[in-house]
């Protein structure tokens, strides 16, 4: 008979749920992960797989990103997950963008980063676009995995190495700790962590509603191999007015004003450029941000055109599009939150699209506090 009693139960098998499973298993706990789908199918596999440290909001989020990056590097080596790229080249297309980069370089978040002249940047990262370049920020702190394969491999490793039990295609209907009522019977656990992703109407819907959340839909593309290897991920000026580690700096105000005048459609569609490269040479390019309670499933060709326009400004004519897809994630006024509906239950949601970048550290904190274990990242 299948086991029905555990130390820790995790509801949701996305990256946040898997991160909590790892944190609990490392403490020697018997862990079960329950998920309604047969395999990962949501935000965790629809993003860049880019574990972003540089540019995260100053303070706790940035520290969590650093810790999460370290765990990814450790786990990847053990679980057979390839780290496809390391580092970030943030290209300043305008002098105002370079001013933001210089301001960022004065903060603790820029330790280990380098400001490059336009000539030095081009020597490291050949660009073929028609636009001008004022300089760049090179950061060694970021890394990238192929999310659509990394998440399944992470789950398999948790099962094989750490003995985590997975109950797939199982819906959790109710929780009355320690009981967890599912579509395939009732389980029991001393501690329960609910990681619902962007499901606002299931478990603890009233508590989620009080947070004022919405959903963000993004558009992504995969382009054919351009015939060159990128030494790291690529971003442009648009990222400097979106990522809070840069955008919150006073120097970002003049850059935003200029972009509002010169690229209003990009801002209106929440577009900023990220380009990462896969093992086969193909490029994952995005993305856009549109907010609604229930975003429609229909991707806009105009939005894709604007994304590719920003790509062309740096890298020249885009190679053929191989794939297009959309994703959604929960969005709210904070980067994430942890709620306690019950002394033995935690509701954990990342509400900023940074789950892959901060999830491992959040999980360490949640599990560590319940079991009174010191954590790497202080809340």
MIZA-918292 format. One record per residue (C-alpha): residue in one letter; x, y, z. Coordinates in steps of 0.25 Angstrom, whole numbers, padded with zeros to 4 digits, always signed. Layout:
% residues N
AXYZ
...
//
This chain:
% residues 379
X+0000+0000+0000
X+0006+0014-0004
X+0011+0022+0008
X+0000+0032+0013
X+0008+0039+0025
X+0019+0049+0023
X+0027+0059+0030
X+0025+0070+0020
X+0015+0071+0008
X+0017+0080-0003
X+0005+0084-0012
X+0011+0088-0026
X+0022+0083-0034
X+0027+0096-0040
X+0041+0101-0036
X+0035+0107-0023
X+0030+0094-0019
X+0042+0086-0023
X+0051+0096-0016
X+0043+0093-0003
X+0044+0078-0005
X+0059+0080-0006
X+0060+0088+0006
X+0052+0078+0014
X+0059+0066+0009
X+0072+0072+0013
X+0068+0072+0027
X+0065+0057+0026
X+0049+0059+0025
X+0040+0049+0018
X+0034+0058+0007
X+0023+0057-0003
X+0020+0066-0014
X+0006+0066-0020
X+0002+0072-0033
X-0010+0072-0042
X-0002+0071-0055
X+0005+0059-0061
X+0018+0067-0063
X+0022+0082-0061
X+0014+0090-0070
X+0014+0105-0065
X+0023+0117-0062
X+0034+0108-0058
X+0037+0102-0071
X+0032+0114-0080
X+0042+0124-0076
X+0057+0126-0080
X+0063+0117-0069
X+0071+0130-0066
X+0075+0130-0051
X+0076+0145-0050
X+0084+0152-0039
X+0089+0165-0045
X+0077+0175-0045
X+0069+0168-0035
X+0062+0178-0025
X+0072+0183-0015
X+0072+0176-0001
X+0065+0163+0002
X+0062+0159-0012
X+0076+0161-0017
X+0082+0153-0006
X+0072+0142-0008
X+0076+0142-0023
X+0090+0140-0019
X+0087+0129-0010
X+0078+0122-0020
X+0089+0124-0031
X+0098+0116-0022
X+0088+0105-0020
X+0085+0104-0034
X+0100+0102-0037
X+0102+0091-0026
X+0089+0084-0031
X+0092+0084-0045
X+0105+0077-0043
X+0099+0066-0036
X+0086+0065-0044
X+0092+0065-0058
X+0086+0078-0061
X+0095+0086-0071
X+0098+0100-0068
X+0097+0106-0082
X+0102+0120-0080
X+0109+0128-0069
X+0109+0143-0068
X+0101+0155-0073
X+0104+0166-0083
X+0095+0178-0081
X+0097+0187-0093
X+0095+0202-0091
X+0090+0207-0104
X+0089+0221-0099
X+0098+0230-0091
X+0087+0231-0081
X+0087+0216-0080
X+0102+0216-0077
X+0099+0227-0066
X+0090+0216-0059
X+0101+0206-0061
X+0111+0215-0054
X+0101+0218-0043
X+0099+0203-0041
X+0114+0200-0041
X+0114+0209-0028
X+0105+0199-0020
X+0109+0186-0013
X+0101+0179-0024
X+0111+0182-0034
X+0123+0175-0027
X+0130+0166-0037
X+0124+0173-0049
X+0131+0181-0059
X+0128+0194-0068
X+0132+0192-0082
X+0135+0202-0093
X+0127+0200-0106
X+0140+0195-0112
X+0143+0185-0101
X+0128+0181-0101
X+0129+0178-0116
X+0142+0170-0114
X+0135+0161-0104
X+0121+0161-0110
X+0121+0163-0125
X+0108+0171-0128
X+0103+0173-0143
X+0091+0182-0141
X+0090+0196-0146
X+0089+0203-0133
X+0099+0211-0126
X+0105+0206-0113
X+0111+0214-0101
X+0117+0203-0093
X+0112+0191-0085
X+0112+0184-0071
X+0118+0170-0071
X+0113+0162-0059
X+0119+0148-0055
X+0108+0145-0045
X+0096+0140-0054
X+0094+0126-0059
X+0085+0119-0069
X+0079+0105-0070
X+0069+0100-0080
X+0056+0101-0072
X+0048+0091-0080
X+0058+0080-0077
X+0064+0085-0064
X+0051+0084-0056
X+0048+0070-0060
X+0062+0066-0056
X+0062+0073-0043
X+0049+0065-0040
X+0055+0052-0044
X+0067+0055-0035
X+0059+0058-0023
X+0052+0045-0025
X+0064+0037-0027
X+0075+0043-0018
X+0066+0049-0007
X+0054+0039-0007
X+0044+0050-0009
X+0030+0043-0013
X+0022+0050-0024
X+0007+0048-0026
X+0004+0053-0040
X-0009+0056-0046
X-0015+0058-0032
X-0023+0069-0028
X-0023+0074-0014
X-0038+0077-0010
X-0036+0082+0004
X-0026+0083+0015
X-0029+0082+0030
X-0015+0080+0036
X-0010+0069+0037
X-0020+0063+0027
X-0019+0066+0012
X-0031+0062+0004
X-0028+0059-0010
X-0035+0053-0022
X-0027+0040-0019
X-0029+0039-0005
X-0025+0046+0008
X-0010+0048+0012
X-0005+0053+0025
X+0007+0062+0028
X+0013+0070+0040
X+0016+0082+0031
X+0009+0086+0018
X+0014+0096+0008
X+0004+0101-0003
X+0011+0106-0015
X-0001+0109-0025
X+0007+0117-0035
X-0004+0126-0042
X-0016+0118-0037
X-0024+0128-0029
X-0037+0121-0027
X-0033+0108-0021
X-0027+0106-0008
X-0028+0118+0002
X-0034+0126-0009
X-0039+0136+0001
X-0025+0139+0006
X-0020+0140-0008
X-0031+0150-0012
X-0027+0159+0000
X-0013+0161-0007
X-0018+0168-0019
X-0011+0159-0029
X-0013+0159-0044
X-0007+0150-0055
X+0004+0154-0064
X+0004+0148-0078
X+0018+0148-0086
X+0021+0145-0100
X+0034+0137-0103
X+0041+0132-0116
X+0052+0122-0120
X+0060+0126-0131
X+0069+0117-0140
X+0084+0117-0137
X+0090+0130-0142
X+0103+0124-0145
X+0110+0130-0133
X+0112+0127-0119
X+0108+0137-0108
X+0118+0138-0096
X+0106+0140-0087
X+0092+0145-0086
X+0089+0158-0093
X+0080+0170-0089
X+0078+0184-0094
X+0073+0198-0089
X+0059+0194-0087
X+0063+0184-0075
X+0069+0196-0068
X+0056+0202-0066
X+0049+0189-0062
X+0058+0182-0053
X+0057+0189-0039
X+0072+0188-0036
X+0074+0198-0047
X+0061+0204-0049
X+0060+0209-0034
X+0073+0217-0036
X+0070+0232-0037
X+0079+0232-0050
X+0068+0223-0057
X+0058+0234-0057
X+0064+0241-0069
X+0066+0228-0077
X+0051+0225-0075
X+0047+0238-0080
X+0055+0236-0092
X+0050+0222-0095
X+0036+0227-0093
X+0038+0237-0104
X+0046+0228-0113
X+0040+0214-0111
X+0026+0216-0105
X+0020+0203-0111
X+0031+0195-0105
X+0028+0201-0091
X+0013+0200-0093
X+0015+0185-0096
X+0024+0183-0084
X+0035+0178-0094
X+0050+0177-0090
X+0060+0169-0097
X+0066+0156-0091
X+0074+0147-0101
X+0080+0134-0096
X+0085+0122-0104
X+0083+0107-0103
X+0092+0096-0105
X+0088+0094-0120
X+0091+0109-0123
X+0077+0113-0123
X+0073+0126-0116
X+0061+0128-0106
X+0057+0142-0107
X+0046+0151-0100
X+0039+0156-0094
X+0026+0164-0092
X+0017+0167-0080
X+0002+0168-0080
X-0007+0168-0068
X-0021+0163-0066
X-0029+0155-0056
X-0030+0144-0067
X-0020+0148-0079
X-0025+0143-0092
X-0017+0131-0099
X-0015+0139-0112
X-0001+0144-0115
X+0000+0157-0123
X+0009+0157-0135
X+0011+0172-0133
X+0017+0169-0119
X+0026+0159-0125
X+0030+0169-0136
X+0034+0179-0125
X+0042+0168-0118
X+0050+0165-0130
X+0052+0179-0134
X+0059+0181-0121
X+0067+0168-0124
X+0071+0174-0137
X+0076+0187-0131
X+0087+0179-0124
X+0089+0166-0132
X+0084+0170-0146
X+0074+0162-0154
X+0067+0151-0146
X+0069+0137-0151
X+0056+0129-0153
X+0046+0127-0142
X+0045+0112-0138
X+0035+0113-0127
X+0026+0123-0120
X+0018+0122-0107
X+0012+0129-0096
X+0013+0128-0081
X+0007+0133-0069
X+0011+0136-0054
X+0005+0142-0042
X+0008+0157-0040
X+0006+0166-0028
X+0011+0178-0021
X+0022+0170-0014
X+0033+0161-0020
X+0027+0149-0012
X+0020+0146+0001
X+0018+0135+0011
X+0005+0133+0018
X+0001+0124+0030
X-0013+0120+0029
X-0010+0110+0040
X+0001+0107+0049
X+0005+0095+0041
X+0002+0101+0027
X+0010+0111+0019
X+0004+0118+0006
X+0016+0122-0002
X+0015+0130-0015
X+0026+0137-0023
X+0018+0149-0030
X+0029+0155-0039
X+0033+0145-0049
X+0046+0142-0041
X+0043+0128-0036
X+0055+0122-0043
X+0064+0133-0037
X+0059+0133-0023
X+0052+0120-0020
X+0062+0112-0014
X+0066+0123-0003
X+0051+0125+0000
X+0049+0110+0002
X+0061+0109+0011
X+0055+0121+0020
X+0041+0115+0020
X+0046+0101+0024
X+0057+0106+0033
X+0048+0114+0041
X+0038+0103+0043
X+0048+0094+0048
X+0057+0105+0055
X+0069+0103+0046
X+0078+0114+0043
X+0078+0119+0029
X+0087+0125+0019
X+0078+0137+0016
X+0073+0145+0027
X+0059+0150+0025
//
